[in-house]
Amino acid sequence: MILALFVVLLVLFVVFPLLGMALWALFTTIVVGLVLGALGRLVVPGRQRISLLVTALAGIIGAIVGGFIGDHVFGVGWLPTLLLEIGVSALLVAAMSTPRGAGKLSGLG
């Protein structure tokens, strides 16, 4: 009886809060990725021929990579980290929106 009560309390006060924090972190990463993908898309000049899903993925990856670089590699504040996240997102949007073969030098290969 006491063991069952302990398991119930463990689930209520440990497992559910950890699960909630993980879901909240996932939700905020997706929202920040959407915003950063849109900002990255605005930074890249011209028309991008990629979908909203690809833009969101570029933003999410840019948020994760730029945040890691800003926080853990350089150890800078929130504004330079945010600018790094936008820059990485913009680079990913630009890389994903260029047509295949556009990066090759014409006539050399």
C-alpha positions in Angstrom: 0.0 0.0 0.0 2.8 2.4 0.9 4.7 1.4 -2.2 1.7 2.2 -4.4 1.3 5.6 -2.7 5.0 6.3 -3.3 4.7 5.4 -7.0 1.7 7.6 -7.4 3.4 10.6 -5.7 6.5 10.0 -7.7 4.5 10.1 -10.9 2.6 13.2 -9.8 5.4 15.3 -8.5 8.4 14.1 -10.7 7.3 12.5 -13.9 4.5 14.8 -14.9 6.4 18.1 -14.3 9.4 16.8 -16.3 7.1 15.7 -19.1 5.5 19.2 -19.0 8.8 20.9 -19.1 9.9 18.8 -22.0 6.7 19.6 -24.0 7.0 23.3 -23.1 10.6 23.3 -24.3 9.6 21.6 -27.6 6.7 24.1 -28.1 8.8 27.1 -27.5 11.6 25.8 -29.8 9.0 25.4 -32.6 7.6 28.9 -32.0 11.0 30.5 -31.9 12.0 28.5 -35.0 9.0 29.8 -36.9 9.8 33.4 -36.0 13.5 33.0 -36.7 12.8 31.2 -40.0 10.5 34.1 -41.0 13.2 36.7 -40.0 15.9 34.7 -41.8 13.6 34.6 -44.9 13.3 38.4 -44.7 17.0 38.9 -44.5 17.7 36.9 -47.6 17.2 39.1 -50.7 15.0 38.0 -53.6 12.3 35.4 -53.7 12.7 32.1 -51.9 11.1 29.0 -53.5 10.8 26.9 -50.3 7.8 25.9 -48.4 6.7 27.1 -44.9 7.7 23.8 -43.5 11.3 24.1 -44.8 11.4 27.7 -43.6 10.3 26.5 -40.1 12.9 23.7 -40.1 15.6 26.2 -41.1 14.5 28.5 -38.3 14.4 25.7 -35.7 17.9 24.5 -36.8 19.1 28.0 -36.8 17.8 28.7 -33.3 19.5 25.6 -32.0 22.8 26.0 -33.7 23.0 29.8 -33.3 22.0 29.5 -29.6 24.6 26.9 -29.0 27.3 29.0 -30.7 26.3 32.2 -28.9 25.8 30.7 -25.5 28.4 27.9 -25.3 31.1 28.8 -27.8 31.4 32.6 -27.4 29.5 33.1 -24.2 27.9 36.4 -25.3 24.6 38.0 -24.2 21.1 37.4 -25.4 21.2 40.1 -28.2 24.3 38.7 -30.0 23.0 35.2 -29.6 19.7 36.3 -31.2 21.5 37.9 -34.1 23.6 34.7 -34.5 20.3 32.7 -34.5 18.8 34.9 -37.2 22.1 34.8 -39.2 22.2 31.0 -39.1 18.6 30.8 -40.1 19.1 33.2 -43.0 22.1 31.1 -44.2 20.0 28.0 -44.1 17.1 29.6 -45.9 19.5 30.9 -48.6 21.1 27.5 -48.9 17.8 25.7 -49.1 16.3 28.1 -51.6 19.1 28.0 -54.2 18.3 25.8 -57.1 20.5 22.7 -57.5 23.6 23.4 -59.6 23.4 27.2 -59.1 26.6 27.2 -57.0 28.7 25.6 -59.7 30.9 27.8 -61.8 29.7 27.8 -65.4 32.2 26.5 -67.9 34.5 24.8 -65.5 33.0 21.5 -65.1 
